[in-house]
Amino acid sequence: MALIQSILKTEIKAAFMAQANKTENPESALNDLADKLATAIDAFVKSGIVTGTCQTPSGAGTIQGTIQ
């Protein structure tokens, strides 16, 4: 699957919105935001599929895999 930027944008926006009204403990809110962003970026990157070609003794072949 191709990386879809709008999915990442939605997750980032949701992470910021979840922290928007948290004023009691700014450090905790910042850590929570960082966790949400890291999780969203990790999921986004891992949602991609890598495709390529390779040369084998019997000719060219296709390789496809997911990012883990």
PDB file with one MODEL, atoms N, CA, C and O in Angstrom:
MODEL        1
ATOM      1  N   MET A   1       0.845  -1.168   0.000  1.00  0.00           N
ATOM      2  CA  MET A   1       0.000   0.000   0.000  1.00  0.00           C
ATOM      3  C   MET A   1       0.893   1.234   0.000  1.00  0.00           C
ATOM      4  O   MET A   1       1.906   1.284   0.698  1.00  0.00           O
ATOM      5  N   ALA A   2       0.514   2.200  -0.772  1.00  0.00           N
ATOM      6  CA  ALA A   2       1.265   3.449  -0.800  1.00  0.00           C
ATOM      7  C   ALA A   2       1.040   4.214   0.501  1.00  0.00           C
ATOM      8  O   ALA A   2       0.008   4.059   1.154  1.00  0.00           O
ATOM      9  N   LEU A   3       1.999   5.023   0.861  1.00  0.00           N
ATOM     10  CA  LEU A   3       1.854   5.838   2.058  1.00  0.00           C
ATOM     11  C   LEU A   3       0.867   6.967   1.761  1.00  0.00           C
ATOM     12  O   LEU A   3       1.039   7.709   0.794  1.00  0.00           O
ATOM     13  N   ILE A   4      -0.157   7.094   2.586  1.00  0.00           N
ATOM     14  CA  ILE A   4      -1.198   8.088   2.364  1.00  0.00           C
ATOM     15  C   ILE A   4      -1.037   9.195   3.410  1.00  0.00           C
ATOM     16  O   ILE A   4      -1.321   8.999   4.592  1.00  0.00           O
ATOM     17  N   GLN A   5      -0.582  10.344   2.955  1.00  0.00           N
ATOM     18  CA  GLN A   5      -0.248  11.449   3.843  1.00  0.00           C
ATOM     19  C   GLN A   5      -1.456  11.924   4.644  1.00  0.00           C
ATOM     20  O   GLN A   5      -1.298  12.328   5.796  1.00  0.00           O
ATOM     21  N   SER A   6      -2.651  11.887   4.072  1.00  0.00           N
ATOM     22  CA  SER A   6      -3.826  12.381   4.791  1.00  0.00           C
ATOM     23  C   SER A   6      -4.116  11.554   6.048  1.00  0.00           C
ATOM     24  O   SER A   6      -4.655  12.079   7.022  1.00  0.00           O
ATOM     25  N   ILE A   7      -3.763  10.270   6.033  1.00  0.00           N
ATOM     26  CA  ILE A   7      -3.949   9.429   7.224  1.00  0.00           C
ATOM     27  C   ILE A   7      -3.033   9.910   8.339  1.00  0.00           C
ATOM     28  O   ILE A   7      -3.465  10.035   9.485  1.00  0.00           O
ATOM     29  N   LEU A   8      -1.775  10.181   8.014  1.00  0.00           N
ATOM     30  CA  LEU A   8      -0.835  10.684   9.019  1.00  0.00           C
ATOM     31  C   LEU A   8      -1.281  12.044   9.531  1.00  0.00           C
ATOM     32  O   LEU A   8      -1.212  12.302  10.733  1.00  0.00           O
ATOM     33  N   LYS A   9      -1.732  12.912   8.647  1.00  0.00           N
ATOM     34  CA  LYS A   9      -2.200  14.241   9.038  1.00  0.00           C
ATOM     35  C   LYS A   9      -3.356  14.134  10.032  1.00  0.00           C
ATOM     36  O   LYS A   9      -3.393  14.866  11.022  1.00  0.00           O
ATOM     37  N   THR A  10      -4.294  13.232   9.774  1.00  0.00           N
ATOM     38  CA  THR A  10      -5.437  13.035  10.665  1.00  0.00           C
ATOM     39  C   THR A  10      -4.986  12.577  12.047  1.00  0.00           C
ATOM     40  O   THR A  10      -5.501  13.052  13.059  1.00  0.00           O
ATOM     41  N   GLU A  11      -4.027  11.657  12.091  1.00  0.00           N
ATOM     42  CA  GLU A  11      -3.516  11.164  13.370  1.00  0.00           C
ATOM     43  C   GLU A  11      -2.760  12.249  14.139  1.00  0.00           C
ATOM     44  O   GLU A  11      -2.881  12.344  15.360  1.00  0.00           O
ATOM     45  N   ILE A  12      -1.988  13.059  13.432  1.00  0.00           N
ATOM     46  CA  ILE A  12      -1.254  14.150  14.082  1.00  0.00           C
ATOM     47  C   ILE A  12      -2.235  15.174  14.650  1.00  0.00           C
ATOM     48  O   ILE A  12      -2.082  15.629  15.784  1.00  0.00           O
ATOM     49  N   LYS A  13      -3.233  15.528  13.862  1.00  0.00           N
ATOM     50  CA  LYS A  13      -4.236  16.488  14.326  1.00  0.00           C
ATOM     51  C   LYS A  13      -4.961  15.948  15.564  1.00  0.00           C
ATOM     52  O   LYS A  13      -5.191  16.687  16.521  1.00  0.00           O
ATOM     53  N   ALA A  14      -5.317  14.673  15.545  1.00  0.00           N
ATOM     54  CA  ALA A  14      -5.995  14.062  16.689  1.00  0.00           C
ATOM     55  C   ALA A  14      -5.105  14.088  17.926  1.00  0.00           C
ATOM     56  O   ALA A  14      -5.592  14.316  19.033  1.00  0.00           O
ATOM     57  N   ALA A  15      -3.819  13.860  17.750  1.00  0.00           N
ATOM     58  CA  ALA A  15      -2.881  13.887  18.884  1.00  0.00           C
ATOM     59  C   ALA A  15      -2.835  15.275  19.509  1.00  0.00           C
ATOM     60  O   ALA A  15      -2.854  15.407  20.733  1.00  0.00           O
ATOM     61  N   PHE A  16      -2.775  16.317  18.672  1.00  0.00           N
ATOM     62  CA  PHE A  16      -2.753  17.676  19.201  1.00  0.00           C
ATOM     63  C   PHE A  16      -4.081  18.042  19.853  1.00  0.00           C
ATOM     64  O   PHE A  16      -4.097  18.679  20.906  1.00  0.00           O
ATOM     65  N   MET A  17      -5.193  17.648  19.240  1.00  0.00           N
ATOM     66  CA  MET A  17      -6.507  17.959  19.795  1.00  0.00           C
ATOM     67  C   MET A  17      -6.703  17.288  21.155  1.00  0.00           C
ATOM     68  O   MET A  17      -7.334  17.863  22.041  1.00  0.00           O
ATOM     69  N   ALA A  18      -6.175  16.094  21.325  1.00  0.00           N
ATOM     70  CA  ALA A  18      -6.304  15.375  22.592  1.00  0.00           C
ATOM     71  C   ALA A  18      -5.581  16.107  23.724  1.00  0.00           C
ATOM     72  O   ALA A  18      -5.928  15.942  24.893  1.00  0.00           O
ATOM     73  N   GLN A  19      -4.582  16.909  23.379  1.00  0.00           N
ATOM     74  CA  GLN A  19      -3.792  17.615  24.397  1.00  0.00           C
ATOM     75  C   GLN A  19      -4.205  19.071  24.551  1.00  0.00           C
ATOM     76  O   GLN A  19      -3.711  19.754  25.448  1.00  0.00           O
ATOM     77  N   ALA A  20      -5.090  19.559  23.706  1.00  0.00           N
ATOM     78  CA  ALA A  20      -5.402  20.985  23.645  1.00  0.00           C
ATOM     79  C   ALA A  20      -5.871  21.587  24.968  1.00  0.00           C
ATOM     80  O   ALA A  20      -5.540  22.735  25.268  1.00  0.00           O
ATOM     81  N   ASN A  21      -6.615  20.856  25.745  1.00  0.00           N
ATOM     82  CA  ASN A  21      -7.170  21.415  26.982  1.00  0.00           C
ATOM     83  C   ASN A  21      -6.474  20.921  28.246  1.00  0.00           C
ATOM     84  O   ASN A  21      -6.945  21.188  29.351  1.00  0.00           O
ATOM     85  N   LYS A  22      -5.387  20.220  28.101  1.00  0.00           N
ATOM     86  CA  LYS A  22      -4.663  19.717  29.268  1.00  0.00           C
ATOM     87  C   LYS A  22      -3.688  20.783  29.757  1.00  0.00           C
ATOM     88  O   LYS A  22      -2.641  21.012  29.151  1.00  0.00           O
ATOM     89  N   THR A  23      -4.052  21.429  30.862  1.00  0.00           N
ATOM     90  CA  THR A  23      -3.223  22.516  31.384  1.00  0.00           C
ATOM     91  C   THR A  23      -2.688  22.230  32.786  1.00  0.00           C
ATOM     92  O   THR A  23      -1.802  22.939  33.264  1.00  0.00           O
ATOM     93  N   GLU A  24      -3.213  21.205  33.448  1.00  0.00           N
ATOM     94  CA  GLU A  24      -2.796  20.928  34.820  1.00  0.00           C
ATOM     95  C   GLU A  24      -1.348  20.467  34.920  1.00  0.00           C
ATOM     96  O   GLU A  24      -0.621  20.893  35.817  1.00  0.00           O
ATOM     97  N   ASN A  25      -0.929  19.607  34.013  1.00  0.00           N
ATOM     98  CA  ASN A  25       0.426  19.067  34.062  1.00  0.00           C
ATOM     99  C   ASN A  25       1.034  19.136  32.661  1.00  0.00           C
ATOM    100  O   ASN A  25       0.969  18.159  31.915  1.00  0.00           O
ATOM    101  N   PRO A  26       1.625  20.282  32.292  1.00  0.00           N
ATOM    102  CA  PRO A  26       2.161  20.462  30.938  1.00  0.00           C
ATOM    103  C   PRO A  26       3.191  19.406  30.541  1.00  0.00           C
ATOM    104  O   PRO A  26       3.227  18.988  29.384  1.00  0.00           O
ATOM    105  N   GLU A  27       4.021  18.976  31.474  1.00  0.00           N
ATOM    106  CA  GLU A  27       5.054  17.974  31.155  1.00  0.00           C
ATOM    107  C   GLU A  27       4.406  16.645  30.766  1.00  0.00           C
ATOM    108  O   GLU A  27       4.838  15.992  29.816  1.00  0.00           O
ATOM    109  N   SER A  28       3.382  16.255  31.496  1.00  0.00           N
ATOM    110  CA  SER A  28       2.664  15.022  31.187  1.00  0.00           C
ATOM    111  C   SER A  28       1.960  15.128  29.841  1.00  0.00           C
ATOM    112  O   SER A  28       1.965  14.178  29.058  1.00  0.00           O
ATOM    113  N   ALA A  29       1.358  16.275  29.572  1.00  0.00           N
ATOM    114  CA  ALA A  29       0.681  16.487  28.290  1.00  0.00           C
ATOM    115  C   ALA A  29       1.673  16.425  27.134  1.00  0.00           C
ATOM    116  O   ALA A  29       1.377  15.857  26.082  1.00  0.00           O
ATOM    117  N   LEU A  30       2.848  17.011  27.333  1.00  0.00           N
ATOM    118  CA  LEU A  30       3.882  16.991  26.294  1.00  0.00           C
ATOM    119  C   LEU A  30       4.363  15.565  26.038  1.00  0.00           C
ATOM    120  O   LEU A  30       4.537  15.164  24.887  1.00  0.00           O
ATOM    121  N   ASN A  31       4.578  14.801  27.106  1.00  0.00           N
ATOM    122  CA  ASN A  31       4.991  13.401  26.940  1.00  0.00           C
ATOM    123  C   ASN A  31       3.919  12.583  26.238  1.00  0.00           C
ATOM    124  O   ASN A  31       4.227  11.747  25.388  1.00  0.00           O
ATOM    125  N   ASP A  32       2.657  12.822  26.594  1.00  0.00           N
ATOM    126  CA  ASP A  32       1.555  12.106  25.957  1.00  0.00           C
ATOM    127  C   ASP A  32       1.484  12.451  24.466  1.00  0.00           C
ATOM    128  O   ASP A  32       1.274  11.574  23.628  1.00  0.00           O
ATOM    129  N   LEU A  33       1.659  13.731  24.147  1.00  0.00           N
ATOM    130  CA  LEU A  33       1.658  14.160  22.744  1.00  0.00           C
ATOM    131  C   LEU A  33       2.799  13.490  21.984  1.00  0.00           C
ATOM    132  O   LEU A  33       2.600  12.985  20.879  1.00  0.00           O
ATOM    133  N   ALA A  34       3.977  13.484  22.564  1.00  0.00           N
ATOM    134  CA  ALA A  34       5.128  12.857  21.907  1.00  0.00           C
ATOM    135  C   ALA A  34       4.871  11.370  21.661  1.00  0.00           C
ATOM    136  O   ALA A  34       5.215  10.848  20.601  1.00  0.00           O
ATOM    137  N   ASP A  35       4.265  10.685  22.642  1.00  0.00           N
ATOM    138  CA  ASP A  35       3.936   9.265  22.470  1.00  0.00           C
ATOM    139  C   ASP A  35       2.950   9.064  21.327  1.00  0.00           C
ATOM    140  O   ASP A  35       3.123   8.165  20.505  1.00  0.00           O
ATOM    141  N   LYS A  36       1.912   9.906  21.273  1.00  0.00           N
ATOM    142  CA  LYS A  36       0.902   9.784  20.219  1.00  0.00           C
ATOM    143  C   LYS A  36       1.510  10.052  18.836  1.00  0.00           C
ATOM    144  O   LYS A  36       1.198   9.353  17.871  1.00  0.00           O
ATOM    145  N   LEU A  37       2.375  11.060  18.745  1.00  0.00           N
ATOM    146  CA  LEU A  37       3.020  11.360  17.468  1.00  0.00           C
ATOM    147  C   LEU A  37       3.954  10.230  17.034  1.00  0.00           C
ATOM    148  O   LEU A  37       3.962   9.835  15.868  1.00  0.00           O
ATOM    149  N   ALA A  38       4.736   9.717  17.979  1.00  0.00           N
ATOM    150  CA  ALA A  38       5.654   8.620  17.653  1.00  0.00           C
ATOM    151  C   ALA A  38       4.883   7.394  17.181  1.00  0.00           C
ATOM    152  O   ALA A  38       5.292   6.727  16.230  1.00  0.00           O
ATOM    153  N   THR A  39       3.774   7.098  17.843  1.00  0.00           N
ATOM    154  CA  THR A  39       2.955   5.950  17.443  1.00  0.00           C
ATOM    155  C   THR A  39       2.357   6.156  16.057  1.00  0.00           C
ATOM    156  O   THR A  39       2.347   5.234  15.241  1.00  0.00           O
ATOM    157  N   ALA A  40       1.858   7.367  15.784  1.00  0.00           N
ATOM    158  CA  ALA A  40       1.264   7.662  14.479  1.00  0.00           C
ATOM    159  C   ALA A  40       2.306   7.568  13.365  1.00  0.00           C
ATOM    160  O   ALA A  40       2.034   7.004  12.305  1.00  0.00           O
ATOM    161  N   ILE A  41       3.485   8.113  13.599  1.00  0.00           N
ATOM    162  CA  ILE A  41       4.549   8.073  12.582  1.00  0.00           C
ATOM    163  C   ILE A  41       5.032   6.646  12.366  1.00  0.00           C
ATOM    164  O   ILE A  41       5.264   6.237  11.229  1.00  0.00           O
ATOM    165  N   ASP A  42       5.183   5.890  13.440  1.00  0.00           N
ATOM    166  CA  ASP A  42       5.605   4.493  13.335  1.00  0.00           C
ATOM    167  C   ASP A  42       4.596   3.686  12.511  1.00  0.00           C
ATOM    168  O   ASP A  42       4.983   2.924  11.624  1.00  0.00           O
ATOM    169  N   ALA A  43       3.315   3.853  12.805  1.00  0.00           N
ATOM    170  CA  ALA A  43       2.270   3.129  12.065  1.00  0.00           C
ATOM    171  C   ALA A  43       2.248   3.558  10.600  1.00  0.00           C
ATOM    172  O   ALA A  43       2.048   2.726   9.715  1.00  0.00           O
ATOM    173  N   PHE A  44       2.451   4.847  10.340  1.00  0.00           N
ATOM    174  CA  PHE A  44       2.456   5.367   8.975  1.00  0.00           C
ATOM    175  C   PHE A  44       3.593   4.752   8.158  1.00  0.00           C
ATOM    176  O   PHE A  44       3.381   4.282   7.041  1.00  0.00           O
ATOM    177  N   VAL A  45       4.784   4.760   8.719  1.00  0.00           N
ATOM    178  CA  VAL A  45       5.947   4.221   8.010  1.00  0.00           C
ATOM    179  C   VAL A  45       5.778   2.723   7.767  1.00  0.00           C
ATOM    180  O   VAL A  45       6.094   2.230   6.684  1.00  0.00           O
ATOM    181  N   LYS A  46       5.284   2.003   8.766  1.00  0.00           N
ATOM    182  CA  LYS A  46       5.110   0.561   8.631  1.00  0.00           C
ATOM    183  C   LYS A  46       3.954   0.178   7.722  1.00  0.00           C
ATOM    184  O   LYS A  46       3.826  -0.991   7.358  1.00  0.00           O
ATOM    185  N   SER A  47       3.107   1.134   7.345  1.00  0.00           N
ATOM    186  CA  SER A  47       1.989   0.817   6.463  1.00  0.00           C
ATOM    187  C   SER A  47       2.427   0.728   5.001  1.00  0.00           C
ATOM    188  O   SER A  47       1.657   0.276   4.153  1.00  0.00           O
ATOM    189  N   GLY A  48       3.636   1.147   4.704  1.00  0.00           N
ATOM    190  CA  GLY A  48       4.132   1.101   3.327  1.00  0.00           C
ATOM    191  C   GLY A  48       4.573  -0.285   2.923  1.00  0.00           C
ATOM    192  O   GLY A  48       4.921  -1.114   3.765  1.00  0.00           O
ATOM    193  N   ILE A  49       4.556  -0.526   1.642  1.00  0.00           N
ATOM    194  CA  ILE A  49       5.049  -1.784   1.081  1.00  0.00           C
ATOM    195  C   ILE A  49       6.220  -1.455   0.169  1.00  0.00           C
ATOM    196  O   ILE A  49       6.138  -0.554  -0.666  1.00  0.00           O
ATOM    197  N   VAL A  50       7.294  -2.182   0.334  1.00  0.00           N
ATOM    198  CA  VAL A  50       8.487  -1.985  -0.472  1.00  0.00           C
ATOM    199  C   VAL A  50       8.468  -2.993  -1.612  1.00  0.00           C
ATOM    200  O   VAL A  50       8.308  -4.192  -1.386  1.00  0.00           O
ATOM    201  N   THR A  51       8.631  -2.508  -2.827  1.00  0.00           N
ATOM    202  CA  THR A  51       8.650  -3.378  -3.998  1.00  0.00           C
ATOM    203  C   THR A  51       9.917  -3.091  -4.791  1.00  0.00           C
ATOM    204  O   THR A  51      10.329  -1.938  -4.918  1.00  0.00           O
ATOM    205  N   GLY A  52      10.519  -4.116  -5.310  1.00  0.00           N
ATOM    206  CA  GLY A  52      11.725  -3.936  -6.097  1.00  0.00           C
ATOM    207  C   GLY A  52      11.978  -5.137  -6.981  1.00  0.00           C
ATOM    208  O   GLY A  52      11.198  -6.089  -6.991  1.00  0.00           O
ATOM    209  N   THR A  53      13.053  -5.093  -7.710  1.00  0.00           N
ATOM    210  CA  THR A  53      13.432  -6.219  -8.561  1.00  0.00           C
ATOM    211  C   THR A  53      14.797  -6.720  -8.126  1.00  0.00           C
ATOM    212  O   THR A  53      15.599  -5.984  -7.552  1.00  0.00           O
ATOM    213  N   CYS A  54      15.034  -7.962  -8.408  1.00  0.00           N
ATOM    214  CA  CYS A  54      16.330  -8.548  -8.087  1.00  0.00           C
ATOM    215  C   CYS A  54      16.784  -9.397  -9.266  1.00  0.00           C
ATOM    216  O   CYS A  54      15.974  -9.828 -10.087  1.00  0.00           O
ATOM    217  N   GLN A  55      18.056  -9.624  -9.333  1.00  0.00           N
ATOM    218  CA  GLN A  55      18.617 -10.459 -10.390  1.00  0.00           C
ATOM    219  C   GLN A  55      18.973 -11.815  -9.786  1.00  0.00           C
ATOM    220  O   GLN A  55      19.745 -11.899  -8.831  1.00  0.00           O
ATOM    221  N   THR A  56      18.415 -12.842 -10.339  1.00  0.00           N
ATOM    222  CA  THR A  56      18.703 -14.200  -9.872  1.00  0.00           C
ATOM    223  C   THR A  56      19.375 -14.968 -11.003  1.00  0.00           C
ATOM    224  O   THR A  56      19.369 -14.501 -12.142  1.00  0.00           O
ATOM    225  N   PRO A  57      19.949 -16.121 -10.723  1.00  0.00           N
ATOM    226  CA  PRO A  57      20.574 -16.906 -11.797  1.00  0.00           C
ATOM    227  C   PRO A  57      19.596 -17.259 -12.930  1.00  0.00           C
ATOM    228  O   PRO A  57      20.002 -17.453 -14.076  1.00  0.00           O
ATOM    229  N   SER A  58      18.301 -17.336 -12.585  1.00  0.00           N
ATOM    230  CA  SER A  58      17.330 -17.694 -13.633  1.00  0.00           C
ATOM    231  C   SER A  58      16.692 -16.459 -14.271  1.00  0.00           C
ATOM    232  O   SER A  58      15.788 -16.594 -15.096  1.00  0.00           O
ATOM    233  N   GLY A  59      17.142 -15.268 -13.906  1.00  0.00           N
ATOM    234  CA  GLY A  59      16.603 -14.045 -14.490  1.00  0.00           C
ATOM    235  C   GLY A  59      16.099 -13.093 -13.419  1.00  0.00           C
ATOM    236  O   GLY A  59      16.238 -13.333 -12.220  1.00  0.00           O
ATOM    237  N   ALA A  60      15.513 -12.009 -13.893  1.00  0.00           N
ATOM    238  CA  ALA A  60      15.006 -10.979 -12.972  1.00  0.00           C
ATOM    239  C   ALA A  60      13.783 -11.493 -12.229  1.00  0.00           C
ATOM    240  O   ALA A  60      12.994 -12.270 -12.767  1.00  0.00           O
ATOM    241  N   GLY A  61      13.639 -11.057 -11.007  1.00  0.00           N
ATOM    242  CA  GLY A  61      12.468 -11.416 -10.213  1.00  0.00           C
ATOM    243  C   GLY A  61      11.977 -10.204  -9.445  1.00  0.00           C
ATOM    244  O   GLY A  61      12.670  -9.191  -9.354  1.00  0.00           O
ATOM    245  N   THR A  62      10.791 -10.313  -8.901  1.00  0.00           N
ATOM    246  CA  THR A  62      10.196  -9.211  -8.132  1.00  0.00           C
ATOM    247  C   THR A  62      10.201  -9.570  -6.658  1.00  0.00           C
ATOM    248  O   THR A  62       9.918 -10.706  -6.279  1.00  0.00           O
ATOM    249  N   ILE A  63      10.526  -8.593  -5.839  1.00  0.00           N
ATOM    250  CA  ILE A  63      10.513  -8.764  -4.400  1.00  0.00           C
ATOM    251  C   ILE A  63       9.497  -7.776  -3.833  1.00  0.00           C
ATOM    252  O   ILE A  63       9.469  -6.609  -4.225  1.00  0.00           O
ATOM    253  N   GLN A  64       8.673  -8.247  -2.918  1.00  0.00           N
ATOM    254  CA  GLN A  64       7.726  -7.367  -2.247  1.00  0.00           C
ATOM    255  C   GLN A  64       7.732  -7.702  -0.775  1.00  0.00           C
ATOM    256  O   GLN A  64       7.768  -8.877  -0.408  1.00  0.00           O
ATOM    257  N   GLY A  65       7.698  -6.697   0.073  1.00  0.00           N
ATOM    258  CA  GLY A  65       7.697  -6.954   1.501  1.00  0.00           C
ATOM    259  C   GLY A  65       7.125  -5.788   2.257  1.00  0.00           C
ATOM    260  O   GLY A  65       6.888  -4.722   1.688  1.00  0.00           O
ATOM    261  N   THR A  66       6.905  -5.982   3.522  1.00  0.00           N
ATOM    262  CA  THR A  66       6.404  -4.921   4.362  1.00  0.00           C
ATOM    263  C   THR A  66       7.503  -4.462   5.314  1.00  0.00           C
ATOM    264  O   THR A  66       8.454  -5.194   5.590  1.00  0.00           O
ATOM    265  N   ILE A  67       7.357  -3.259   5.800  1.00  0.00           N
ATOM    266  CA  ILE A  67       8.326  -2.681   6.729  1.00  0.00           C
ATOM    267  C   ILE A  67       7.929  -3.114   8.133  1.00  0.00           C
ATOM    268  O   ILE A  67       6.763  -3.005   8.512  1.00  0.00           O
ATOM    269  N   GLN A  68       8.889  -3.603   8.901  1.00  0.00           N
ATOM    270  CA  GLN A  68       8.598  -4.032  10.274  1.00  0.00           C
ATOM    271  C   GLN A  68       9.490  -3.344  11.255  1.00  0.00           C
ATOM    272  O   GLN A  68       9.385  -3.584  12.458  1.00  0.00           O
TER     273      GLN A  68
ENDMDL
END
